[in-house]
Amino acid sequence: MKALPSNQAMWEAHKDRGLHMFLIDCQGTSLEDSQKYAAQRGLTMPIAIHLECDFIKWDNAERLSLPYSYVVGPDGKVVWQGRGDGYAAKVREQLARLKYPSLRRMDIAPELVTAATQFEAGEYAAARAGAEKVKAAAPNETAVADAEHVIAAVDDHVLKLRLRIDELKADRKYHEAIPLLEKLAGKQYKGLEYGDAAGNELKELRKDKQVQKELKAWEQWKLTQEANRKLKTEEERKAATQKFIKKHEGTAAADEAQAGLDG
């Protein structure tokens, strides 16, 4: 358990650079309890439980006590196994082998180098356009397959961003949704369907009086929380929070503040 904070730090630092990291419970804990344990400790990496697979007995690992780690390189080979923090250096070493970490690729067809480089730089519209051009030209099967990989990666990235915006809007967290919409409306996404639509969506949101009310409430809640940290007693903090809730009743920020008091 002592290693979990460093595990989490490793995950947060490299999860967008090609790292796939899993915690696997091998002590009979239910998946629900494992997920609850992780949530209480702020662990966000994927968690699985040991069922019928016998990987823990692989290469005499069962003789060693937990926790036990495996590092699998991008080519699918186990490059390190054992206890302690020796895995960290090996993870960084293997990540360095990925020329295109965001694409999870060690290499790519020469025709796609420009598009892959643009994707890594966050130039998603340009990357997709370049990949589409290569796919249309179809110089060879490898190039076409890699072009499709880049196109799919762009579409997946944009869709995830769009879904996150929709999720935040549904929760009325416009203070978080609007910056993401501004990003989606920017040059990096110009020419993509969701990117071109984001600009008009931003204009409508900014004109919406209810959205303005929600934004003001979120800003005031932030200020209230900052002020609360300076108060000496829990009673004072509770009173300040209740005052905020009453003033901004009906907003998502007030609902969140109330949930904090109830919880």
C-alpha positions in Angstrom: 0.0 0.0 0.0 2.9 2.3 0.6 3.7 2.3 -3.1 0.2 3.5 -4.2 1.0 7.2 -4.1 4.0 6.7 -6.3 1.9 4.4 -8.6 -0.7 7.2 -8.9 2.0 9.8 -9.6 3.5 7.6 -12.4 0.0 7.1 -13.9 -0.8 10.9 -13.8 2.5 11.8 -15.3 2.5 9.3 -18.2 -1.1 8.2 -18.9 -1.3 10.5 -21.9 2.1 9.4 -23.2 1.3 5.8 -23.9 1.4 4.3 -20.4 -1.3 1.6 -19.6 -1.2 0.9 -15.9 -3.4 -1.5 -13.9 -3.8 -2.4 -10.3 -4.8 -6.1 -9.9 -6.1 -7.4 -6.6 -5.0 -10.9 -5.9 -6.3 -11.3 -2.3 -9.9 -12.1 -2.9 -11.3 -8.5 -2.6 -14.4 -7.8 -4.6 -14.2 -5.4 -7.5 -16.7 -3.1 -5.7 -14.6 -3.0 -2.5 -11.4 -2.4 -4.5 -12.9 0.5 -6.4 -14.2 2.0 -3.1 -10.8 1.7 -1.6 -9.2 3.4 -4.7 -11.8 6.2 -4.6 -11.1 6.9 -0.9 -7.4 7.3 -1.7 -7.7 9.3 -5.0 -6.5 6.4 -7.2 -7.7 6.9 -10.8 -5.8 4.1 -12.7 -7.8 1.1 -13.9 -8.4 -1.6 -11.3 -9.1 -5.3 -11.9 -9.5 -8.3 -9.7 -7.8 -11.7 -10.0 -10.3 -14.4 -11.1 -9.3 -17.6 -13.0 -6.1 -16.3 -14.7 -2.8 -17.7 -13.3 -0.5 -14.8 -14.2 0.5 -14.4 -10.6 2.2 -17.8 -10.8 4.0 -16.9 -14.0 7.8 -17.4 -13.8 7.7 -18.3 -10.0 6.2 -15.0 -9.0 4.0 -16.8 -6.5 7.0 -17.3 -4.3 7.3 -13.6 -3.8 5.2 -11.4 -1.6 3.0 -8.6 -2.8 3.0 -6.1 -4.2 4.6 -7.5 -7.3 5.0 -5.6 -10.6 5.4 -6.4 -14.3 6.5 -4.0 -16.9 5.5 -4.9 -20.5 7.2 -3.0 -23.3 5.4 -1.6 -26.4 6.3 -4.8 -28.3 4.4 -6.9 -25.8 7.4 -8.4 -24.0 7.9 -8.4 -20.2 11.0 -6.4 -19.7 11.0 -6.3 -15.9 9.3 -8.0 -13.0 9.8 -7.8 -9.2 9.1 -5.9 -6.1 10.2 -2.4 -5.1 10.4 0.8 -7.2 12.6 -0.6 -9.9 9.7 -0.6 -12.3 9.7 3.2 -12.5 12.9 3.5 -14.4 11.9 0.6 -16.7 8.6 2.3 -17.5 10.3 5.6 -18.4 12.8 3.6 -20.5 10.0 1.8 -22.4 8.0 5.0 -22.9 11.1 6.6 -24.5 10.9 3.9 -27.2 7.6 5.4 -28.4 8.3 7.9 -31.1 4.6 8.9 -31.1 3.4 8.3 -27.6 0.0 9.9 -28.0 -0.6 7.6 -31.0 0.8 4.6 -28.9 3.2 3.9 -31.8 6.9 3.0 -31.8 7.1 4.0 -35.5 4.9 4.9 -38.4 5.0 4.7 -42.2 7.2 7.5 -43.8 4.2 8.9 -45.5 2.5 9.6 -42.2 5.4 11.2 -40.3 4.1 14.7 -40.8 0.5 13.8 -39.8 1.8 11.9 -36.7 4.0 14.7 -35.7 1.1 17.1 -36.0 -1.1 14.9 -33.9 1.6 14.8 -31.2 1.7 18.6 -31.3 -2.0 18.8 -30.8 -2.7 20.0 -34.4 -5.6 17.6 -34.8 -7.3 19.1 -37.9 -4.0 19.3 -39.8 -3.2 15.7 -38.7 -6.5 14.4 -39.9 -6.3 16.2 -43.2 -2.8 14.9 -43.9 -3.8 11.4 -43.0 -6.9 11.6 -45.3 -4.7 12.7 -48.2 -2.3 9.8 -47.7 -5.2 7.4 -47.4 -6.7 8.7 -50.7 -3.4 8.3 -52.5 -3.0 4.8 -51.1 0.7 4.4 -51.8 0.8 1.0 -50.0 -1.1 -1.0 -47.5 1.1 0.0 -44.5 0.6 3.7 -45.2 -3.1 3.3 -45.6 -3.4 1.4 -42.3 -1.3 4.0 -40.5 -3.4 6.8 -42.1 -6.5 5.1 -40.7 -4.9 4.8 -37.3 -4.2 8.6 -37.3 -7.7 9.4 -38.5 -9.2 7.2 -35.8 -7.0 8.7 -33.1 -8.1 12.2 -34.1 -11.8 11.2 -34.1 -11.5 9.5 -30.8 -9.7 12.5 -29.2 -12.3 15.0 -30.5 -15.2 12.8 -29.5 -13.9 12.4 -25.9 -13.5 16.1 -25.7 -17.0 16.7 -27.0 -18.5 14.1 -24.6 -16.7 15.7 -21.7 -18.1 19.1 -22.6 -21.6 17.7 -22.8 -21.2 16.0 -19.4 -20.1 19.3 -17.9 -23.0 21.2 -19.5 -25.4 18.6 -18.2 -24.0 19.2 -14.7 -24.3 23.0 -15.3 -20.5 23.3 -14.7 -20.2 26.0 -17.4 -17.0 27.3 -15.8 -15.4 24.1 -16.9 -17.3 23.5 -20.1 -16.6 26.9 -21.6 -12.8 26.7 -21.6 -13.0 23.3 -23.3 -15.4 24.8 -25.9 -12.9 27.6 -26.5 -10.2 25.0 -27.0 -12.5 23.0 -29.4 -13.3 26.2 -31.3 -9.6 27.1 -31.8 -7.2 26.7 -34.7 -6.2 23.1 -33.7 -9.7 21.9 -34.5 -10.7 24.2 -37.3 -12.2 22.3 -40.2 -13.4 19.4 -38.0 -17.2 19.1 -37.6 -17.2 19.5 -33.8 -14.6 22.3 -33.9 -16.5 24.4 -36.4 -19.7 24.0 -34.4 -18.1 25.0 -31.1 -17.8 28.7 -31.9 -21.5 29.1 -32.4 -22.2 27.1 -29.3 -20.0 29.4 -27.3 -21.8 32.5 -28.5 -25.2 31.0 -27.5 -23.9 30.0 -24.1 -22.5 33.4 -23.4 -25.8 35.1 -24.2 -27.8 32.7 -22.1 -28.9 34.5 -18.8 -29.2 31.2 -16.9 -25.7 30.3 -17.9 -24.4 33.7 -16.8 -26.2 33.1 -13.4 -24.5 29.7 -13.1 -21.1 31.1 -13.9 -21.5 33.9 -11.4 -22.5 31.3 -8.7 -19.4 29.1 -9.5 -17.1 32.2 -9.2 -18.7 33.1 -5.9 -18.4 29.6 -4.6 -14.7 29.6 -5.4 -14.3 32.8 -3.5 -16.4 31.4 -0.6 -14.2 28.3 -0.4 -11.0 30.5 -0.3 -12.5 32.6 2.4 -13.6 29.6 4.4 -10.0 28.3 4.5 -9.1 31.4 6.5 -11.9 30.9 9.1 -11.0 29.4 12.4 -13.9 27.1 13.3 -16.1 24.7 11.5 -19.2 26.6 12.7 -18.0 29.7 10.9 -17.3 27.8 7.7 -20.7 26.2 7.8 -22.4 29.5 8.3 -20.6 31.1 5.4 -21.5 28.1 3.2 -25.1 28.3 4.2 -25.2 32.0 3.4 -23.7 31.3 -0.1 -26.3 28.5 -0.6 -29.2 30.8 0.3 -28.0 33.6 -2.0 -27.4 31.3 -5.0 -30.3 28.8 -4.4 -31.1 26.8 -7.5 -27.7 26.9 -9.1 -25.4 23.9 -9.5 -22.8 25.6 -7.3 -25.3 25.9 -4.5 -26.2 22.2 -4.9 -22.6 21.2 -4.7 -22.1 23.3 -1.6 -25.2 21.8 0.0 -24.0 18.3 -0.9 -20.8 19.1 0.9 -22.6 20.0 4.1 -24.9 17.0 3.9 -21.9 14.6 3.3 
